[in-house]
Amino acid sequence: MAESKHKKYNNPVTATITGITDLFRKQIPAGELKPSDRLDGKTVLVDGSSSGLGFAIACDVARRGARVVMACRSGIPEQGERVKKISGNPDVHMLPVDFADIDSICKLSTAIRDQYAPIDILICNAGIVPKESRKTPQGLEEMFMVNYFSKFIFVNLLLNHKVFNPQTPNSSLLTLNSLHVPRIIFVASESHRNPDKFDWEEFGIYKDYKIGKSIELYGYYKLLLTTFSCELSRRLSPSGETRISVFSMCPGPVNSNIAREAPKLFQPLLKVVFGIFFKSPEKAAVPVIYLAASPDVEGKSFDYLFLMSRKEVDEKASDPKNGMKLWELSEKLSQQLKAV
Ligand SMILES: NC(=O)c1ccc[n+]([C@@H]2O[C@H](COP(=O)([O-])OP(=O)(O)OC[C@H]3O[C@@H](n4cnc5c(N)ncnc54)[C@H](OP(=O)(O)O)[C@@H]3O)[C@@H](O)[C@H]2O)c1
């Protein structure tokens, strides 16, 4: 794994302190999410929406009138029923998926193509902080798979299935709102700035680790995810014409279930710290909903928000050379595993 000199996200304590101090830094909002930012007539696919941020996103987009498809590992059908009840929108659907398993991702992509295409907005949200390394059914490391590689496979399958369709100027849906260009949104993290470099030689290779290394690796996989989002946006906006917008963001610290695998001894303390200092999932969802529903970002090829502030991603992530390299390695691994 690439060594990291900044040490801000190298362990759970420094990561938590960094998250809290970031919340108090001065922010210049990129824009404002308005009640009039509606999603009527749009289909929004949000994964990892059984819990935390993803669940709050599903409720909010449902309230804004979208047809919502929740791709989840657990909570089927009860979390979908809760979203319907909270939002008052009955047009909420659930599909099962385990992002640690390539076969499951392939089944999900086919179900989306067959049952819910076209998709207007995809929100890739699922993520984990495991207490130790675990092998996936295909022999990969679970956090590498869930936090990065599943997204490469999933998005490419959906693109191959042509599920993202821009609305044509003749579409009757144009009368409902002014969003025409499909959007893909990645829930990333500021911890993507932590690693000093990529470790291309070790790409995708399973390695054992314990909880002490989890947070550092989490930042590394978020760097891979952010680099992927930059490369994807370049590929989806050839010659300056945006076919699909690609957005990435960090919600800041969220009072969710993300620390569910932290040692039992620390759980009560974390619950208190998260409850006092971290944002509720509903508040943390605002920048995601802004990127999903606001006309301000219509037709942009790429954007990155930290909370509601627009920022440059780390230069390692935006460097096209790194984007190309990551894409090549990811494609090669996908082919070896017969995934895409
Ligand atoms: N919490 C924070 O402070 C924070 C800060 C920055 C970024 N983020 C990012 O925000 C996103 C949402 O996390 P959260 O904070 O809301 O945590 P959370 O409450 O634990 O939610 C994580 C979601 O991901 C799903 N998931 C995990 N592994 C999966 C798998 N193999 N297949 C399918 N779904 C899977 C979970 O499903 P199950 O319920 O079935 O496990 C759950 O719905 C993550 O990408 C995380 O990295 C969080």
The ligand as a MOL file (V3000), in Angstrom:
LIG
                    3D

  0  0  0     0  0            999 V3000
M  V30 BEGIN CTAB
M  V30 COUNTS 48 52 0 0 0
M  V30 BEGIN ATOM
M  V30 1 N -20.1140 8.1120 7.7210 0
M  V30 2 C -19.1660 8.9710 7.3960 0
M  V30 3 O -18.6570 9.7020 8.2470 0
M  V30 4 C -18.7060 9.0770 5.9690 0
M  V30 5 C -17.7850 10.0670 5.6160 0
M  V30 6 C -17.3630 10.1730 4.2820 0
M  V30 7 C -17.8710 9.2830 3.3400 0
M  V30 8 N -18.7630 8.3190 3.7070 0 CHG=1
M  V30 9 C -19.2540 7.4000 2.6790 0
M  V30 10 O -20.6810 7.4420 2.6670 0
M  V30 11 C -21.1810 6.2310 2.0750 0
M  V30 12 C -22.3480 5.7300 2.8890 0
M  V30 13 O -21.8870 5.2880 4.1480 0
M  V30 14 P -22.6890 5.5620 5.5050 0
M  V30 15 O -21.8640 6.4890 6.2960 0
M  V30 16 O -24.0840 5.8860 5.2330 0 CHG=-1
M  V30 17 O -22.5420 4.1100 6.2080 0
M  V30 18 P -23.6300 2.9720 6.4970 0
M  V30 19 O -24.7490 3.4790 7.3140 0
M  V30 20 O -22.8380 1.8290 7.0330 0
M  V30 21 O -24.1860 2.5980 5.0470 0
M  V30 22 C -23.4180 1.8510 4.1450 0
M  V30 23 C -24.3360 1.2470 3.1140 0
M  V30 24 O -23.5330 0.4710 2.2040 0
M  V30 25 C -24.1130 -0.8250 2.0920 0
M  V30 26 N -23.1530 -1.8740 1.7830 0
M  V30 27 C -22.0280 -2.2000 2.4420 0
M  V30 28 N -21.4560 -3.2720 1.8790 0
M  V30 29 C -22.2510 -3.6420 0.8470 0
M  V30 30 C -22.2170 -4.6810 -0.0990 0
M  V30 31 N -21.2460 -5.6060 -0.0970 0
M  V30 32 N -23.2000 -4.7490 -1.0110 0
M  V30 33 C -24.2150 -3.8740 -1.0150 0
M  V30 34 N -24.3150 -2.8580 -0.1380 0
M  V30 35 C -23.3420 -2.7550 0.7910 0
M  V30 36 C -24.7180 -1.0770 3.4560 0
M  V30 37 O -25.6510 -2.1490 3.3700 0
M  V30 38 P -25.9700 -3.0860 4.6560 0
M  V30 39 O -26.7770 -2.2180 5.5810 0
M  V30 40 O -26.7090 -4.2330 4.0750 0
M  V30 41 O -24.6550 -3.4660 5.2290 0
M  V30 42 C -25.3430 0.2790 3.7390 0
M  V30 43 O -26.5830 0.3980 3.0870 0
M  V30 44 C -19.9800 5.2860 2.0030 0
M  V30 45 O -19.4780 5.2370 0.6860 0
M  V30 46 C -18.9580 5.9190 2.9280 0
M  V30 47 O -17.6400 5.5890 2.5620 0
M  V30 48 C -19.1920 8.1990 4.9930 0
M  V30 END ATOM
M  V30 BEGIN BOND
M  V30 1 1 1 2
M  V30 2 2 2 3
M  V30 3 1 2 4
M  V30 4 1 4 5
M  V30 5 2 4 48
M  V30 6 2 5 6
M  V30 7 1 6 7
M  V30 8 2 7 8
M  V30 9 1 8 9
M  V30 10 1 8 48
M  V30 11 1 9 10
M  V30 12 1 9 46
M  V30 13 1 10 11
M  V30 14 1 11 12
M  V30 15 1 11 44
M  V30 16 1 12 13
M  V30 17 1 13 14
M  V30 18 2 14 15
M  V30 19 1 14 16
M  V30 20 1 14 17
M  V30 21 1 17 18
M  V30 22 2 18 19
M  V30 23 1 18 20
M  V30 24 1 18 21
M  V30 25 1 21 22
M  V30 26 1 22 23
M  V30 27 1 23 24
M  V30 28 1 23 42
M  V30 29 1 24 25
M  V30 30 1 25 26
M  V30 31 1 25 36
M  V30 32 1 26 27
M  V30 33 1 26 35
M  V30 34 2 27 28
M  V30 35 1 28 29
M  V30 36 1 29 30
M  V30 37 2 29 35
M  V30 38 1 30 31
M  V30 39 2 30 32
M  V30 40 1 32 33
M  V30 41 2 33 34
M  V30 42 1 34 35
M  V30 43 1 36 37
M  V30 44 1 36 42
M  V30 45 1 37 38
M  V30 46 2 38 39
M  V30 47 1 38 40
M  V30 48 1 38 41
M  V30 49 1 42 43
M  V30 50 1 44 45
M  V30 51 1 44 46
M  V30 52 1 46 47
M  V30 END BOND
M  V30 END CTAB
M  END
